[in-house]
Amino acid sequence: MANTSTAPKPWDFLDEYRGKVFTGEWPTVPQMFDISVSRYPENRCFSAFVPTKESFTYTEVQAYVKGLANYMLSKGVKSGDKIAVSGKNSPEWAIAYLAILDAGAIVVPLDNTLSNKDMEKLMTFAEVKYMFADLERLQDFDKANKLEIAGRISLEPTKDFPFVLETQEKKQQKRTEAKVSDTAAILFTSGTTGTPKGVMLSHNNLVSDVYLSQGNMQLYPTDVFYAILPIHHAYTMMAVFFEAISLGASIVFGKKLVISQVLKELKEGEVTMFLAVPMLFNKMIGALMGGVREKGIILYGLIRGMMKFSGLIKKVFKVNIGKKMFGFLLKKLSLENNRICISGGGPLPASTFKMFNELGIDFVQGYGLTESSPITHLNPIYAYIETSVGKVVPQTQVKIVDPDANGNGIIYIKGPMIMQGYYNHPEATAEVIHDGWLNTGDVGHQDAKGYLYLTGRAKNIIVTDGGKNVFPEEVEDHFQLFEEIETICVCGYITDVKTKSEGIRAIVYPSEKFTSAMEKEHGKDASKAAIEGRIEAIISEVNKELQAYKKITRTTVVYEPLEMTSTKKVKRFIVEQKYRDK
């Protein structure tokens, strides 16, 4: 379903620059950034809290980007060269990223949590010529002396390597500017299988997605975005980094994904746009409502009643009374300055979605994949549906292939944001792209208004002995607000070898807070029985809500964290294999 509205569009202002700065429908990423600099030269662009607060205007960032690009060109970097950037979120990381593209090269953002061995493997595969990284990583590679690349630049001040902000060449260097159809970035995605692929995204993919997603959400140059999730990941790269610089807004780079630190930085940074993963939002609302509950059942009942009234007024009359009504609660979450919260990167309980909106936060969720740049669906703030992952963005089509009796089938998407393909992997590309349509591998349905509803990942389906299909995500969703559980992985186990029928199993890692409380109450040796008893009780409680064929019949409690991706998704395949026989 495509959006064909003739109403004014957020990207109409580009007409003023078409034919002057760029030609065609969309600019390249460097052209997009330069347009924002010309519109908002003195707006704050990047800021961070380490070690003391640093801040850069759009004009200052542009000067660093151009100087660094000239430096790379003077050292032999050519159009189309692949250059890696990896490190903690920082203004320097973002400046390096923009400079690589300004030089006409291709950026290869890499997960900073990768081992040296895995990072070297990816850089070798991508034929990386240059590398930007934190000092410790550069020193590790320097000692190993295995990685043969032309140059290394540090994202932190040091005498050992050139530093991003000091590595400047004022003399303009000759360059071949990228075309909008050229590859801008290669993003390696492992999903949950541990098998990485390099997703090639063009300037057209990235820039079209930046603006088209604004068709479902109004953003302003006065907005302050918060970059706390890893910026190498498609979600943060697009929804925070690119969205902000496309409209002259500001980005605050956070330190650590720790709730106490996050709350502090949300307040100090006066953040208006807070994007995070379901896990963080679940913990925030869980802690808030837990604190209210501790004040007594009467007060808790009163607050919940007022929240439901607030949510009804907002939903039906499009009037937000919650922000004033619950300002004292929002301050506890440091969201008093917040305008919009967006959840992405995984399934979100409808209850979390609903409670944030009831409190007066314009809270929505979106959908997409790295292969789609990534945004294809986003809930409009005054037309949101709690059970939907979002409404299709303009110029995007969706079709549901092989739907079942409930209308759920494989989701295919087509639009200007769909990737060019997997780097040096035509076979894998052919498996997922057919006549311009991307097979997302997700299962769900879309309604007549373009709202998408997910059931789960096709490859994760559990087939029970009754021939029923169960999606792990549907079952896991019921556990997200239990504070005793840090992480849960629902998977199948074989109950009949001949028919390959499966039962449903839960692998549970208890929260540290709950574990500590049990050890304090029962002693370390006796605490395991208490922990496992409570987990079994939770499983039983949830099973009562589930249809018979979805009920969990085997539970394994583990006492070490489940392996996760950098965006806090369980590495399902690795976890299943690790605990297969336990």
C-alpha positions in Angstrom: 0.0 0.0 0.0 1.5 3.3 -1.0 0.8 6.8 0.5 -0.3 9.1 -2.3 -1.4 12.1 -0.3 -1.2 15.5 -2.1 -0.8 17.4 1.2 2.3 19.5 1.8 5.3 17.2 2.6 8.1 17.8 5.1 10.7 17.5 2.3 9.1 20.2 0.0 11.7 22.7 1.1 14.2 20.7 -1.0 12.7 22.3 -4.1 14.7 25.5 -3.2 18.0 23.6 -3.4 17.2 21.3 -6.4 19.3 22.4 -9.4 21.6 24.4 -7.1 23.0 21.9 -4.6 21.7 18.7 -6.1 19.7 17.3 -9.1 17.1 14.6 -9.1 14.6 13.7 -6.4 17.0 13.4 -3.4 20.4 14.8 -2.4 23.4 12.6 -1.3 24.1 12.5 2.5 26.9 15.2 2.3 24.5 17.4 0.2 21.7 16.8 2.8 24.1 17.9 5.6 25.4 20.9 3.7 21.8 22.0 3.1 21.1 21.9 6.9 24.2 23.9 7.6 23.1 26.6 5.2 19.6 26.7 6.8 20.7 26.5 10.5 24.4 27.4 10.7 24.5 28.3 14.4 22.2 25.5 15.6 23.8 23.1 18.0 24.6 19.9 16.1 26.5 17.5 18.3 27.1 17.5 22.1 28.4 14.9 24.6 29.1 14.6 28.4 32.6 13.1 28.2 34.9 14.0 30.0 33.3 17.5 30.2 30.4 18.7 28.1 31.5 19.5 24.6 29.3 21.0 21.9 29.6 21.8 18.2 27.4 24.0 15.9 26.5 22.9 12.4 29.1 25.3 11.0 31.8 23.9 13.3 31.0 20.3 12.4 31.0 21.1 8.7 34.5 22.6 9.0 35.8 19.5 10.8 34.1 17.2 8.2 35.6 19.1 5.2 39.1 19.3 6.8 39.1 15.6 7.6 37.8 14.6 4.2 40.6 16.7 2.6 43.2 15.0 4.8 42.0 11.6 3.8 42.1 12.6 0.1 45.6 14.0 0.5 46.7 10.6 1.9 45.4 8.7 -1.1 41.8 7.9 -0.3 39.8 7.5 -3.5 36.1 7.5 -4.4 34.6 4.1 -3.5 37.2 3.1 -1.0 35.8 1.4 2.1 36.6 3.0 5.4 35.7 1.5 8.8 34.5 3.5 11.8 34.0 1.8 15.2 33.8 3.1 18.7 31.7 4.5 21.5 29.0 7.0 20.4 30.5 10.4 20.2 30.6 13.6 18.1 34.0 12.4 16.8 32.3 9.2 15.5 29.7 11.2 13.7 32.2 13.6 12.2 34.3 10.7 10.9 31.2 9.1 9.3 30.3 12.3 7.5 33.9 13.0 6.4 34.2 9.6 4.8 31.1 10.2 2.7 32.2 13.8 2.0 35.4 12.3 0.5 33.3 10.2 -1.8 34.3 7.0 0.0 32.0 4.3 1.5 31.6 4.0 5.3 31.7 0.6 7.0 30.3 1.1 10.6 31.3 -1.7 12.9 30.0 -2.9 16.2 32.4 -1.7 18.9 31.7 -4.8 21.0 33.2 -7.2 18.4 36.3 -9.1 19.2 39.5 -8.0 17.4 39.4 -11.3 15.4 35.8 -10.7 14.3 36.4 -7.1 13.4 39.5 -8.0 11.4 37.5 -10.6 9.5 34.8 -8.1 8.6 37.3 -5.4 7.5 39.2 -7.9 5.4 36.0 -9.1 3.8 34.9 -5.5 3.1 38.4 -4.6 1.8 38.7 -1.7 4.2 41.5 0.8 3.4 41.3 3.1 6.5 40.0 2.7 10.0 38.6 5.2 12.6 38.3 3.7 16.1 38.8 4.3 19.8 42.4 4.4 21.0 42.4 1.0 22.7 41.2 -0.8 19.6 43.9 0.9 17.4 46.6 -0.1 19.9 45.4 -3.7 19.9 45.6 -3.8 16.1 49.0 -2.0 16.2 50.4 -4.7 18.5 49.0 -7.6 16.6 50.4 -6.1 13.4 48.1 -8.3 11.3 45.7 -5.8 9.8 47.2 -4.2 6.7 45.4 -1.0 6.0 46.6 2.4 4.8 45.8 4.4 7.8 44.3 4.6 11.3 42.8 7.6 12.9 41.7 7.8 16.6 38.4 9.0 17.8 40.0 10.1 21.1 42.9 12.5 21.7 46.3 10.7 21.6 49.9 11.1 20.5 50.0 7.6 19.2 47.7 8.1 16.2 46.2 11.1 14.3 43.1 12.4 16.1 39.9 13.2 14.2 39.6 16.8 15.4 43.3 17.6 14.8 43.7 15.7 11.5 42.7 18.5 9.2 43.8 19.6 5.8 42.7 23.2 4.9 43.7 23.0 1.3 40.7 21.8 -0.8 41.5 18.5 -2.4 40.2 17.3 -5.7 37.5 14.7 -5.2 34.9 12.7 -7.1 31.7 13.4 -5.4 29.4 10.5 -4.9 26.2 10.1 -7.0 23.0 9.5 -5.3 22.9 6.0 -6.7 26.4 5.1 -5.3 26.8 2.9 -2.2 27.1 5.1 0.9 27.4 2.5 3.6 27.9 -1.2 4.2 26.2 -2.3 7.4 27.1 -5.8 8.8 24.1 -7.5 10.4 24.3 -10.8 12.2 20.6 -10.8 13.2 20.3 -13.6 15.7 22.0 -16.4 13.8 25.7 -15.2 14.0 26.1 -15.2 10.3 26.9 -11.6 9.2 26.0 -10.1 5.9 27.1 -6.7 4.5 24.0 -4.7 3.6 24.8 -2.1 0.9 22.8 1.1 1.3 23.0 3.8 -1.3 22.8 7.6 -0.7 19.3 7.3 -2.3 18.3 4.6 0.1 19.4 6.5 3.2 18.2 10.0 2.2 14.8 8.9 0.9 14.2 7.0 4.1 15.2 10.1 6.2 12.6 12.3 4.6 9.8 9.8 3.8 9.7 8.6 7.5 9.0 12.3 8.3 5.7 11.8 6.4 4.4 10.0 9.5 6.0 12.3 12.1 6.5 16.0 12.5 10.1 16.9 13.5 11.6 20.3 14.1 15.1 22.0 14.1 14.6 22.7 17.8 14.4 19.0 18.6 17.1 17.4 20.7 17.8 13.7 19.8 19.4 11.3 22.3 22.0 8.8 20.9 22.3 6.1 23.6 21.9 3.0 21.4 24.9 2.0 19.3 25.1 4.4 16.4 26.6 1.8 14.0 23.2 0.0 14.1 20.7 1.0 11.3 18.0 2.0 13.8 20.1 4.7 15.7 22.0 5.7 12.5 18.8 6.6 10.7 16.2 7.5 13.4 18.7 9.6 15.5 21.8 10.5 13.5 20.4 11.1 10.0 17.0 12.4 11.0 18.6 15.0 13.2 21.1 16.3 10.7 18.4 16.3 7.9 16.5 19.2 9.7 19.1 21.1 11.7 18.3 19.4 15.0 20.7 18.5 17.8 22.1 15.2 19.0 23.2 14.4 22.5 25.6 11.4 22.7 25.0 9.3 25.8 27.7 7.4 27.8 26.2 4.1 28.9 23.0 2.2 28.6 22.4 2.2 32.3 19.1 3.6 33.5 20.5 5.9 36.2 22.9 7.4 33.6 20.2 7.6 31.0 17.8 9.5 33.3 20.5 11.9 34.2 21.5 12.6 30.6 17.8 13.0 29.4 17.4 15.8 32.0 20.8 17.5 31.5 20.5 17.3 27.7 16.9 18.6 27.7 16.1 15.8 25.3 12.9 16.0 23.3 13.3 12.9 21.1 14.0 9.7 23.0 14.6 6.6 20.9 15.3 3.3 22.6 14.6 -0.4 22.6 11.6 -2.2 24.3 13.8 -3.5 27.1 14.7 0.0 28.3 11.1 1.3 28.1 9.8 -1.7 29.9 12.3 -1.2 32.7 11.5 2.5 33.0 7.7 2.0 33.2 8.1 -1.0 35.4 10.2 0.9 37.9 7.9 3.9 37.8 4.7 1.9 38.4 6.4 -0.3 41.0 7.3 2.9 42.9 3.6 4.0 42.8 2.4 0.6 43.9 4.7 0.8 47.0 2.8 3.9 48.1 -0.3 1.8 48.6 -3.0 0.0 46.7 -5.5 2.9 47.0 -3.1 5.5 45.5 -2.0 3.0 42.9 -5.7 2.4 41.9 -6.4 6.1 41.8 -3.3 6.8 39.6 -4.2 4.0 37.2 -7.8 5.2 37.0 -6.6 8.7 36.1 -4.2 7.3 33.5 -6.9 5.4 31.8 -9.1 8.6 31.7 -6.1 10.6 30.3 -5.5 7.9 27.6 -9.1 7.9 26.6 -9.2 11.7 26.1 -6.0 11.5 24.1 -7.1 8.6 21.9 -10.7 9.9 21.2 -10.4 13.7 21.3 -6.7 14.1 20.4 -6.1 16.2 23.5 -3.1 15.5 25.7 -4.0 16.2 29.3 -1.6 13.6 30.7 1.6 15.7 30.6 0.2 18.3 33.1 -1.7 15.7 35.1 1.3 13.4 35.6 4.2 15.9 35.4 5.3 14.7 38.9 5.7 11.2 37.6 7.3 12.2 34.3 10.0 14.0 36.3 11.0 10.7 37.9 11.7 9.4 34.3 13.4 12.7 33.3 10.8 13.0 30.5 9.4 16.4 31.5 11.1 18.0 28.4 10.4 15.1 26.2 8.2 15.5 23.1 8.2 12.0 21.5 9.4 8.5 22.6 10.0 5.9 19.8 10.5 2.2 20.4 12.1 0.1 17.8 14.4 -2.9 17.4 12.0 -5.5 18.7 8.5 -6.3 19.9 6.9 -4.0 22.5 4.1 -4.9 24.9 0.9 -3.0 24.0 0.6 -2.3 27.8 3.9 -0.4 27.8 2.9 1.5 24.7 -0.5 2.4 26.3 0.9 3.5 29.7 3.4 5.9 28.3 0.7 7.6 26.2 -1.6 7.7 29.2 1.1 9.6 31.1 1.1 12.2 28.4 4.1 11.1 26.4 3.7 10.9 22.6 4.9 7.4 22.5 5.0 5.4 19.3 6.8 2.5 17.7 8.2 1.8 14.3 9.3 -1.1 12.1 12.0 -1.9 9.6 15.1 -3.9 8.9 18.7 -3.0 8.1 17.9 -4.1 4.6 15.3 -1.3 4.3 17.5 1.5 5.7 15.6 0.7 8.1 12.3 2.6 8.5 9.3 1.4 6.6 6.5 1.9 9.2 6.0 4.5 11.9 3.0 5.2 14.1 1.7 8.8 13.7 1.5 10.3 17.3 -2.2 11.2 17.1 -3.2 8.2 15.1 -1.3 5.4 16.8 -2.5 1.9 17.3 -1.0 0.1 20.4 -1.0 -3.3 18.8 0.6 -2.1 15.5 4.3 -1.5 14.8 3.3 1.4 12.6 1.8 2.9 9.5 3.5 2.5 6.2 5.6 5.5 5.2 5.0 7.4 1.9 6.2 5.8 -1.4 6.4 2.4 0.2 4.4 -0.7 -0.8 3.6 -3.8 1.3 2.3 -7.2 0.2 1.5 -10.3 2.3 2.6 -13.5 0.7 0.9 -16.9 1.4 -1.4 -15.6 4.1 -3.0 -18.2 6.5 -6.6 -18.3 7.6 -6.0 -15.2 9.9 -4.4 -13.2 7.1 -0.9 -13.5 8.4 1.8 -14.2 5.9 5.4 -13.3 4.9 5.8 -9.5 4.7 7.3 -8.2 1.5 8.2 -4.5 1.1 9.1 -2.3 -1.9 10.3 1.3 -2.0 13.3 3.6 -2.5 14.8 2.6 0.9 15.3 -1.1 -0.1 19.0 -2.0 -0.1 21.2 -2.5 -3.2 22.0 -6.0 -2.0 24.5 -7.9 0.2 28.1 -7.0 -0.4 29.9 -9.7 -2.5 27.0 -12.1 -1.8 24.7 -12.3 -4.9 23.3 -15.6 -3.9 22.1 -14.2 -0.5 20.7 -11.1 -2.3 18.7 -13.2 -4.7 17.2 -15.1 -1.8 15.6 -12.0 -0.3 15.0 -9.6 -3.2 12.6 -10.5 -6.0 11.6 -7.9 -8.6 12.5 -5.1 -6.2 10.4 -6.7 -3.4 12.3 -7.4 -0.1 11.3 -10.6 1.7 11.5 -9.4 5.3 11.3 -12.9 6.8 8.7 -11.5 9.2 5.2 -12.7 9.4 2.1 -10.5 9.9 -0.6 -8.6 8.2 -1.4 -5.1 7.2 -4.8 -3.4 7.5 -6.6 -1.2 4.9 -5.1 2.0 6.4 -1.5 0.7 6.1 -0.9 -0.3 9.7 1.3 -3.3 10.1 0.8 -6.0 12.7 3.6 -8.5 13.4 3.3 -12.1 14.5 7.0 -13.1 14.5 10.0 -14.2 12.4 9.2 -17.0 9.9 12.5 -18.8 10.7 11.6 -18.9 14.4 8.3 -20.7 14.1 7.8 -23.6 16.5 5.6 -26.4 15.0 3.7 -28.2 17.8 2.5 -31.8 17.7 -0.9 -30.6 16.8 0.5 -29.0 13.7 0.0 -25.5 15.1 2.5 -22.7 14.4 3.8 -20.8 17.4 5.9 -17.6 17.2 8.3 -17.3 20.1 7.9 -13.5 20.1 4.2 -13.8 20.8 4.9 -15.9 24.0 7.9 -13.8 25.1 5.8 -10.7 24.9 3.8 -11.8 28.0 6.9 -11.7 30.2 8.3 -8.3 29.5 6.9 -6.6 32.6 7.9 -9.2 35.2 10.7 -7.5 37.1 12.0 -11.0 38.2 13.0 -11.8 34.6 15.9 -10.0 33.0 15.8 -12.0 29.7 13.7 -14.8 28.3 14.2 -16.9 25.2 11.3 -19.1 24.0 12.2 -21.9 21.7 11.1 -25.3 20.6 12.3 -28.7 21.7 11.7 -32.0 19.9 8.9 -34.1 21.4 8.6 -36.6 18.5 11.6 -37.3 16.3 9.5 -39.0 13.6 7.1 -36.2 13.1 9.6 -33.5 14.2 6.9 -32.1 16.5 8.0 -29.6 19.0 7.1 -28.6 22.5 7.6 -25.0 23.8 10.5 -24.2 26.1 11.5 -21.1 28.0 15.2 -20.3 28.8 15.1 -17.7 31.6 17.8 -15.5 33.0 16.6 -13.9 36.3 17.2 -10.2 37.0 20.2 -9.4 39.2 17.9 -7.4 41.6 15.6 -10.4 42.1 18.6 -12.8 42.5 20.2 -10.6 45.1 17.0 -10.3 47.0 16.5 -14.1 47.0 20.1 -14.7 48.2 19.7 -12.1 51.0 16.4 -13.8 52.1 17.4 -17.5 51.7 21.2 -17.6 51.6 23.2 -18.2 48.5 22.9 -22.0 48.6 19.2 -22.2 49.1 18.4 -19.2 46.8 18.3 -21.2 43.6 15.3 -23.2 44.7 13.5 -20.0 45.6 14.4 -18.4 42.3 13.3 -21.3 40.3 10.1 -21.7 42.2 9.1 -18.1 41.5 10.1 -18.4 37.8 7.9 -21.5 37.6 5.1 -19.6 39.2 5.4 -16.8 36.7 5.4 -19.4 33.8 2.2 -20.9 35.3 0.6 -17.5 35.6 1.4 -16.7 31.9 0.3 -20.2 30.7 -3.2 -19.4 32.0 -3.4 -16.5 29.5 -2.1 -18.6 26.6 -4.0 -20.9 24.2 -3.4 -24.6 25.0 -0.9 -25.1 22.1 1.2 -22.0 23.1 1.7 -23.1 26.7 5.3 -23.5 27.9 6.0 -27.1 28.9 9.7 -27.0 29.8 11.6 -24.3 31.7 15.3 -23.8 32.1 16.6 -21.2 34.6 20.2 -20.1 33.8 22.5 -18.0 35.9 24.6 -16.3 33.3 23.4 -13.6 30.9 22.0 -14.8 27.5 24.1 -13.7 24.6 22.6 -10.5 23.1 23.2 -8.3 20.1 24.2 -4.7 20.6 20.6 -3.6 20.4 19.6 -6.0 23.2 18.0 -8.8 21.1 18.7 -12.4 22.2 21.0 -14.3 19.8 18.3 -16.9 19.6 20.2 -19.5 17.6 23.3 -19.4 19.8 21.3 -19.5 23.0 19.2 -22.5 21.7 22.3 -24.4 20.8 24.1 -23.6 24.1 21.2 -24.9 26.2 19.9 -27.6 23.9 20.7 -30.5 26.1 20.2 -28.8 29.5 
